[in-house]
Amino acid sequence: MINFAQFGNDLYTGRRSIGFVQRRKVWYAFSAVLIAIALSGIALKGLNFGIEFRGGMEFRVLGVSSTQDYEAKAQEAVSEAGIPGTVTTTVVGGNTVRVQTETAQDKTDAARTSLAERFGVSRDSISSTLIGPSWGAAVSEQAIRGLIVFLVLVTIVMALYFRTWKMAVAGLAALLHDLIITVGIYSLFGFEITPSSMIGFLTILGYSLYDTVVVFDKVRENTAEAFRTKRMTYAQAANLAVNQTLVRSINTTVVALLPIAAILFVGFTMLGPGTLLDLSLALFIGIAVGAYSSIFIATPLLVHLRRKEQAVVDLDRYVARHGAKQPSWDERTPAAAGATGEPVGVGADLTGEPGNGADVAGVGAARPVHKYAQSGPRNQPRRAPKSKR
């Protein structure tokens, strides 16, 4: 059985390492295939926009005793009323049928009468709502405007926080990656896009950005140490950062997806189409894709963008000339070594030779130890000098 706690600890300390950066071409190829499939679905099948965007009439038949052949009954009733176009029919909450048609305000009464006869309910049990396309156009415009403002602010904030525009570019590429794949899944499976879905799309961008920033913060910390100590290349330090945050990213994603999955199950089996189902579906797809991009796309792309910088090139040459110095497991984690009963050498450096102290992360500075330094705890009381007789 896999000990996930030990596995995560090994990843953090560097005893085990997954080559996220070294295998970036594999992740790029996989993402390119996903994006190509998503764009093909959008181009060939288009997007299934809800009635809020295209406009039309919505009828709700309440208290239906049986939903058997409800699609055929709704289609026949709408045709009898003389309303042309496509009819979309879904069951909501188990005993309510939602019928969406083209706009035909002058035939609303005829449609209600026909639906009542087909489903065996009273005419008063059928409600009708007219939705104009102008409202959907306004929602789309506001959503696109909000997306543009969001991306601009994200670019500025990330460039200022990380002090490099390349981190901002890598983060934005991961966001667009998530958005394209999520919308492509909606297109391929024919999921309906509603205003709630648009809210979900914007929400997943924020979640994906949060996960990416956490990884980038660790990348900045590790690479700064690599430039200072020259014990690891830039790619190695960045890859260590992804490994160190991997377990945290997986745990955060799983914890976020579990309640959303429960909402999806209730929505599909009991509630039917609605705001709750639309929002949870967008969040579930987007969070899963966002976790993938934060681990497999953002950091490898950052390393790719910075690979030709003079400082990075000089660091890589220095490490290649002198060799990368890595601490052993026991030297790197004294607590872990003590737990197994194995002695830990005091002042062991990253090469395993005595003389320098190694940090826990494996990329820290090796500090020289003075020859007169105490090996025990500091601030011990001094012994009183013996009096001379």
Helices and strands as residue ranges (DSSP letters): H 4-13, H 24-45, E 48-49, H 51-54, E 56-61, H 70-81, E 88-92, E 96-101, G 105-107, H 108-119, G 123-125, E 126-131, H 133-162, H 165-189, E 192-193, H 195-229, H 234-266, I 267-271, H 275-293, I 294-298, H 299-306, H 310-322, H 329-332, H 334-340, E 356-357, E 367-368
